[in-house]
Amino acid sequence: MKIGIMQPYFLPYLGYWQLINAVDKYVVYDNIQFEKRSWIRRNRILMNGKDLLFTLPLKSDSDYLDIRERFLSETYFNKDKDKLLKIIASAYKKAPRFEEAFSIIQKCINYKNNNLFEYIFHSIIQIMKYLDINTEIIISSDIDIDHSLRNKYRVIEICKALGGDIYINSSGGINLYDKEEFRKYGLELKFIKMNDIQYRQFDHPFVPNLSIIDTIMFNDREKTKEMLHEYQLL
């Protein structure tokens, strides 16, 4: 049983979806502390040949709250979401798959729940449906473990609770986790690394690792589904 565990990110890059597709059960953290500088609420799109950062505005609150305890600002639902949609439309209106992709993005952005976790979780489910990813999705707080555990100990307990014997992490965790240590707990640790995937972005030099928005704007559904398998397990 292959397990993946990750924070919820808003419309993240292709590698995030490769990880979800590569495992049998995928755990989305809702009960860990929100990090201001993380990619939870922000991402990048292509604008005039360069990357443009967009960010979901949050209601002012304590910096020590969990992701599930944070909320989007009222201005986001009053005007900022429409502004974001206009920016995306302006950036990609001439992209070959604009109509199809934009309808999916609208479903994500127009979702009417202002809880940060619920809002992002909804977008994860929408993209999974579009890409025919059938992995079982589990919210971390629903798992019966000691949630006061941190870092690798929490990961190990989650995998054990779900009956996992293989834990797949992003390649960014290579310096964080040790394969031998996981093996002591009966777990095989692997790291997923996306191949050097490139596609045409209008007539500009390729800008990598942009939001999945970019990928589905320039590639049809079947091509994007093929890209889900273009990775290495280390």
Residue pairs with C-beta under 8 A, 6 or more apart in sequence:
1 24
1 25
1 162
1 163
1 164
1 165
1 166
2 22
2 23
2 24
2 25
2 164
2 166
2 167
2 168
3 23
3 24
3 25
3 26
3 27
3 158
3 159
3 162
3 164
3 166
3 167
3 168
4 19
4 20
4 22
4 23
4 25
4 26
4 27
4 135
4 167
4 168
4 169
5 26
5 27
5 29
5 140
5 155
5 158
5 159
5 167
5 169
6 16
6 19
6 26
6 27
6 28
6 29
6 170
7 28
7 29
7 32
7 38
7 40
7 67
8 28
8 29
8 30
8 40
8 67
8 117
8 120
8 121
8 124
9 16
9 39
9 40
9 43
9 120
10 39
10 40
10 41
10 42
10 43
10 56
10 119
10 120
10 123
11 43
11 105
11 108
11 123
11 127
11 211
11 212
11 213
12 39
12 43
12 211
12 212
13 43
13 209
13 210
13 211
13 212
13 215
14 194
14 197
14 212
14 215
14 224
14 227
14 228
15 170
15 192
15 194
15 209
15 231
16 212
17 127
17 128
17 131
17 133
17 212
17 228
18 192
18 194
18 227
18 228
18 229
18 230
18 231
19 26
19 168
19 170
19 192
20 26
20 124
20 128
20 133
20 135
20 137
21 131
21 133
21 135
21 228
21 229
22 168
22 192
22 231
22 233
23 135
23 168
24 135
24 136
24 164
25 135
25 136
25 138
25 162
25 164
26 135
26 136
26 137
26 138
27 138
27 139
27 140
27 143
27 158
27 162
28 121
28 124
28 137
28 138
28 139
28 140
29 67
29 140
30 66
30 67
30 68
30 117
30 121
30 139
30 140
30 141
31 66
31 67
31 68
31 140
31 141
31 147
32 66
32 67
32 140
33 64
33 65
33 66
33 67
34 40
34 63
34 65
34 66
34 67
34 69
34 70
34 116
36 63
40 67
40 116
40 120
41 55
41 56
41 58
41 116
41 120
42 53
42 54
42 55
42 56
43 53
43 54
43 210
43 211
43 213
44 51
44 52
44 53
44 54
44 209
44 210
44 211
45 51
45 52
45 54
45 87
45 88
45 91
45 92
45 210
45 211
45 213
45 214
46 52
46 91
46 92
46 201
46 204
46 207
46 210
46 214
47 87
47 90
47 91
48 91
49 201
49 202
49 204
49 205
49 207
50 207
51 207
51 210
52 87
52 91
54 84
54 87
56 72
56 76
56 116
56 119
57 72
57 73
57 75
57 76
57 80
58 70
58 71
58 72
58 73
58 116
59 70
59 71
59 72
59 73
59 74
59 114
61 69
61 70
61 71
67 116
67 117
68 115
68 116
68 117
68 118
68 141
70 115
70 116
70 117
71 114
71 115
71 116
72 114
72 115
72 116
72 119
73 80
74 114
76 114
77 112
77 114
81 109
81 110
84 109
85 105
85 106
85 109
85 110
88 102
88 105
88 213
89 102
92 98
92 101
92 102
92 213
92 214
92 217
94 202
95 101
95 202
95 217
95 218
96 217
96 218
97 216
97 217
97 218
97 219
97 220
98 217
100 216
100 220
100 221
101 213
101 216
101 217
102 217
104 126
104 127
104 130
104 216
105 213
107 126
108 122
108 123
108 126
108 127
109 123
111 119
111 122
111 123
113 119
113 122
121 139
124 137
125 137
127 133
127 212
128 135
128 137
130 216
130 221
131 221
131 224
131 225
131 228
132 225
133 228
138 162
140 147
140 158
141 147
143 158
143 161
143 162
144 161
145 154
145 157
145 158
145 161
146 157
147 154
149 157
151 176
152 176
152 177
152 181
152 182
155 167
155 177
156 167
156 182
156 185
156 187
158 164
159 165
159 167
159 185
159 187
160 185
160 186
160 187
164 187
165 186
165 187
165 188
166 187
166 188
166 189
166 190
167 182
167 187
167 188
167 189
167 190
168 190
168 191
168 192
168 233
169 177
169 189
169 190
169 191
169 192
170 191
170 192
171 191
171 192
171 193
171 194
171 234
173 191
174 191
174 234
177 189
178 189
179 188
179 189
182 188
182 189
183 189
190 233
190 234
191 233
191 234
192 231
192 232
192 233
192 234
193 231
193 232
193 233
193 234
194 230
194 231
195 230
195 231
195 232
197 208
197 227
197 230
198 206
198 208
199 206
199 215
199 218
199 219
200 206
200 218
201 207
201 214
201 218
207 214
215 224
215 227
216 224
219 227
